[in-house]
Amino acid sequence: MVGARAAVRPMRSRSHDDRVNPLVVRPLDPREHPEAAAVAARALRDAPTTIASHGDDLLARMARTHRTFVNLFEQLTEPQMGALCGSCPVGIAAATPPGACVGALFGPYASATLARPVPAFGEPEREQIFWARWALHDLDEAHWHIGPVGVEPGFQGRGIGGAIMRELCAVLDQRGAVGWLETDKEINVRFYAGLGFEVVDHEEILEVPTWYMRRDPT
């Protein structure tokens, strides 16, 4: 993630006793990336995009999503933003640098992918339909592609996701960098809008509503 600030920022979470284990938001050490990938997989296992990509089998969704995120985090050499309870990550906001996101990597294969018959529900290749559509919508200008963003299911609703994203956005602002993301729920659109993102396009992918959102630095 773009030259993240080294400061560790404690946060107060609702229903959390800071005397026991304070939650902190900070850049993750690369050695923490495998744990971050697992957090993201658990957080997004029931997302509409995940279900449309990987089917109804919960274990299959978890395994495939985790594999995708492990592969992603292996490529992200700069630290990503996380929320930790003690030494345990409970939330993550990742950002892929300019020239390395889905648009750059999958763009050359997008048209061919979409020209093929759509794989059956539950087939792992369905995930590539989303990659292709995201790649075709990707910004031409330099930007940081945000995601995955997620919080452990048992820790959601405590303001953790907002705290992580505010730190990430502050770093983007320091760098004068554009942020870009896709999301598949209206509640997420409102969440990101509160952080300065604006909807620039909307479509359905495999019957999943998909919003494309952009944030200019402030």
Backbone torsions as a table, in degrees:
resi	resn	phi	psi	omega
1	MET	NA	140.6	-172.4
2	VAL	-43.7	96.9	171.1
3	GLY	37.8	57.0	-174.0
4	ALA	-63.2	147.9	178.7
5	ARG	-66.0	144.9	-175.5
6	ALA	-78.1	-15.6	-174.8
7	ALA	-63.8	139.3	173.1
8	VAL	-94.5	124.2	-174.6
9	ARG	-110.3	111.3	175.8
10	PRO	-70.2	149.6	176.6
11	MET	-132.5	148.5	177.4
12	ARG	-99.8	120.9	-177.3
13	SER	-104.7	140.8	177.7
14	ARG	-57.3	140.3	179.3
15	SER	61.7	28.1	-179.8
16	HIS	-123.6	133.1	179.5
17	ASP	-93.7	104.1	-176.7
18	ASP	-65.2	-15.7	179.2
19	ARG	-73.0	-19.9	-177.5
20	VAL	-87.5	-59.5	-179.0
21	ASN	-152.5	97.8	-177.9
22	PRO	-65.8	139.0	172.2
23	LEU	-79.4	135.8	176.7
24	VAL	-127.5	147.4	174.6
25	VAL	-111.0	124.7	-177.0
26	ARG	-159.8	165.2	172.2
27	PRO	-63.5	140.0	178.2
28	LEU	-81.2	143.2	169.5
29	ASP	-71.7	142.8	178.3
30	PRO	-52.7	-28.7	178.4
31	ARG	-67.7	-16.9	178.2
32	GLU	-91.7	-3.4	-177.2
33	HIS	-61.2	-40.8	177.7
34	PRO	-59.0	-39.4	176.7
35	GLU	-66.3	-38.3	178.3
36	ALA	-62.9	-39.1	177.5
37	ALA	-62.0	-39.0	178.4
38	ALA	-67.6	-40.9	176.7
39	VAL	-58.5	-47.9	-178.8
40	ALA	-61.5	-40.7	179.9
41	ALA	-63.5	-42.7	178.8
42	ARG	-68.2	-39.6	-177.3
43	ALA	-66.2	-34.1	-172.3
44	LEU	-108.2	13.0	-175.1
45	ARG	-63.6	-28.3	-177.7
46	ASP	-108.0	12.6	177.6
47	ALA	-66.0	147.0	-179.7
48	PRO	-53.6	-40.9	179.3
49	THR	-63.8	-40.1	-179.7
50	THR	-65.0	-43.7	179.7
51	ILE	-65.6	-44.8	179.4
52	ALA	-63.6	-31.6	-179.7
53	SER	-77.7	-39.0	-166.5
54	HIS	-124.8	-1.2	172.4
55	GLY	91.0	-170.2	-173.7
56	ASP	-84.4	-17.3	-176.9
57	ASP	-73.1	111.9	-175.5
58	LEU	-60.6	-42.7	-178.1
59	LEU	-66.0	-39.5	178.1
60	ALA	-64.9	-42.0	178.8
61	ARG	-61.0	-45.2	-179.2
62	MET	-62.3	-47.6	-175.7
63	ALA	-64.3	-45.7	-177.0
64	ARG	-70.3	-42.0	179.7
65	THR	-65.6	-40.5	178.2
66	HIS	-62.5	-42.6	178.9
67	ARG	-61.4	-42.5	178.5
68	THR	-60.5	-44.6	-177.1
69	PHE	-73.0	-34.7	175.5
70	VAL	-61.0	-45.3	178.9
71	ASN	-61.8	-39.6	178.8
72	LEU	-63.9	-49.7	-176.4
73	PHE	-66.0	-26.1	176.0
74	GLU	-65.0	-25.0	-179.3
75	GLN	-89.5	-15.0	-175.6
76	LEU	-93.4	94.2	-174.2
77	THR	-80.1	-26.0	177.9
78	GLU	-82.8	153.8	-176.9
79	PRO	-64.1	145.9	175.9
80	GLN	-104.4	159.2	-175.2
81	MET	-86.7	134.6	179.7
82	GLY	-139.8	161.3	170.3
83	ALA	-111.4	131.9	-176.2
84	LEU	-126.1	140.6	171.0
85	CYS	-106.5	104.1	-168.9
86	GLY	66.6	-122.2	178.5
87	SER	-102.6	8.1	-173.8
88	CYS	-102.8	117.2	175.4
89	PRO	-65.4	133.9	176.7
90	VAL	-123.0	-5.9	178.2
91	GLY	-155.5	154.8	-175.2
92	ILE	-148.0	140.3	168.5
93	ALA	-133.4	106.8	-177.6
94	ALA	-95.3	157.3	177.6
95	ALA	-146.9	125.3	179.4
96	THR	-93.2	133.0	-174.6
97	PRO	-71.1	163.5	178.4
98	PRO	-53.4	137.2	177.4
99	GLY	84.0	0.1	-176.4
100	ALA	-126.7	5.6	-175.2
101	CYS	-90.2	-171.7	-173.5
102	VAL	-61.4	-33.0	179.5
103	GLY	-63.0	-43.7	-178.9
104	ALA	-73.7	-39.3	-173.0
105	LEU	-84.4	-36.6	-175.1
106	PHE	-105.7	-12.5	-178.9
107	GLY	-51.0	-45.3	-178.8
108	PRO	-62.1	-19.2	-177.0
109	TYR	-106.8	-1.0	-171.7
110	ALA	-63.0	-50.1	-177.0
111	SER	-62.3	-43.1	179.2
112	ALA	-64.8	-38.2	178.8
113	THR	-62.5	-44.2	-177.3
114	LEU	-74.7	-19.2	178.7
115	ALA	-77.9	-19.9	-179.8
116	ARG	-80.4	158.4	175.3
117	PRO	-57.9	144.1	-179.9
118	VAL	-69.6	127.2	178.8
119	PRO	-60.6	152.8	-179.1
120	ALA	-65.1	154.7	178.2
121	PHE	-55.6	129.0	-178.8
122	GLY	96.5	-14.0	178.3
123	GLU	-77.1	134.5	-174.9
124	PRO	-62.3	-24.2	-178.0
125	GLU	-69.4	-14.0	179.5
126	ARG	-61.3	-29.0	178.9
127	GLU	-55.5	-32.9	-177.1
128	GLN	-67.9	-22.7	175.5
129	ILE	-62.5	-43.6	177.6
130	PHE	-65.0	-45.0	179.6
131	TRP	-56.9	-42.2	-177.4
132	ALA	-65.6	-45.6	-180.0
133	ARG	-65.4	-41.4	177.7
134	TRP	-62.1	-40.2	-178.6
135	ALA	-63.6	-40.1	-179.2
136	LEU	-69.1	-25.0	179.3
137	HIS	-93.2	-4.2	-174.4
138	ASP	-63.5	148.4	-179.5
139	LEU	-66.9	143.6	174.8
140	ASP	-76.1	-31.4	-178.7
141	GLU	-80.2	162.1	179.3
142	ALA	-60.8	135.9	-179.9
143	HIS	-159.8	164.2	172.4
144	TRP	-102.6	124.3	-176.2
145	HIS	-93.1	115.9	-171.3
146	ILE	-92.4	135.4	176.9
147	GLY	134.3	149.7	3.0
148	PRO	-75.2	153.3	172.4
149	VAL	-123.2	124.3	-178.7
150	GLY	-166.9	158.1	178.8
151	VAL	-128.0	141.1	177.5
152	GLU	-46.6	134.2	-177.3
153	PRO	-50.5	-39.3	-178.8
154	GLY	-74.2	-8.0	-178.1
155	PHE	-113.6	3.9	-178.5
156	GLN	-72.8	155.4	-179.9
157	GLY	83.5	11.2	-178.8
158	ARG	-110.5	7.0	-179.5
159	GLY	84.8	8.6	-176.3
160	ILE	-70.3	-44.9	-179.7
161	GLY	-60.0	-42.0	178.2
162	GLY	-63.7	-40.1	179.7
163	ALA	-63.9	-41.6	179.3
164	ILE	-65.2	-46.0	-177.3
165	MET	-67.0	-34.3	177.4
166	ARG	-63.6	-39.1	177.0
167	GLU	-65.9	-42.1	178.6
168	LEU	-62.6	-44.7	179.9
169	CYS	-64.4	-34.9	177.9
170	ALA	-63.2	-37.8	177.9
171	VAL	-67.8	-42.5	176.9
172	LEU	-59.0	-41.0	179.1
173	ASP	-63.8	-41.0	178.6
174	GLN	-59.2	-35.6	-178.2
175	ARG	-90.1	-5.0	-175.3
176	GLY	64.4	36.1	-172.0
177	ALA	-103.1	143.3	174.6
178	VAL	-81.0	137.8	173.7
179	GLY	-106.1	146.2	-176.6
180	TRP	-143.3	140.9	179.3
181	LEU	-157.4	166.0	170.7
182	GLU	-119.4	147.8	174.8
183	THR	-146.9	159.7	-171.3
184	ASP	-124.8	15.9	177.3
185	LYS	-137.2	141.5	178.6
186	GLU	-62.1	-35.6	179.1
187	ILE	-63.5	-32.6	176.6
188	ASN	-71.0	-36.1	177.3
189	VAL	-58.8	-44.6	179.2
190	ARG	-65.3	-38.8	178.5
191	PHE	-60.4	-50.1	-178.1
192	TYR	-70.7	-32.5	176.8
193	ALA	-60.6	-35.2	177.6
194	GLY	-67.2	-13.7	178.7
195	LEU	-102.6	5.4	176.9
196	GLY	101.4	4.1	177.7
197	PHE	-82.3	147.4	177.7
198	GLU	-124.4	140.7	176.6
199	VAL	-72.9	127.5	178.7
200	VAL	-114.0	-14.9	177.5
201	ASP	-163.3	162.5	-179.0
202	HIS	-151.7	139.5	175.8
203	GLU	-155.9	173.5	171.6
204	GLU	-110.0	133.0	176.1
205	ILE	-120.2	116.8	-176.7
206	LEU	50.3	42.8	178.4
207	GLU	69.6	13.0	177.1
208	VAL	-101.4	119.5	175.5
209	PRO	-60.6	135.1	-177.3
210	THR	-134.6	123.4	177.4
211	TRP	-107.5	135.9	175.0
212	TYR	-105.6	128.5	-171.8
213	MET	-130.5	143.0	-176.3
214	ARG	-127.2	145.2	175.0
215	ARG	-132.4	121.4	174.4
216	ASP	-87.5	148.3	-178.7
217	PRO	-66.1	149.5	179.0
218	THR	-112.5	NA	NA
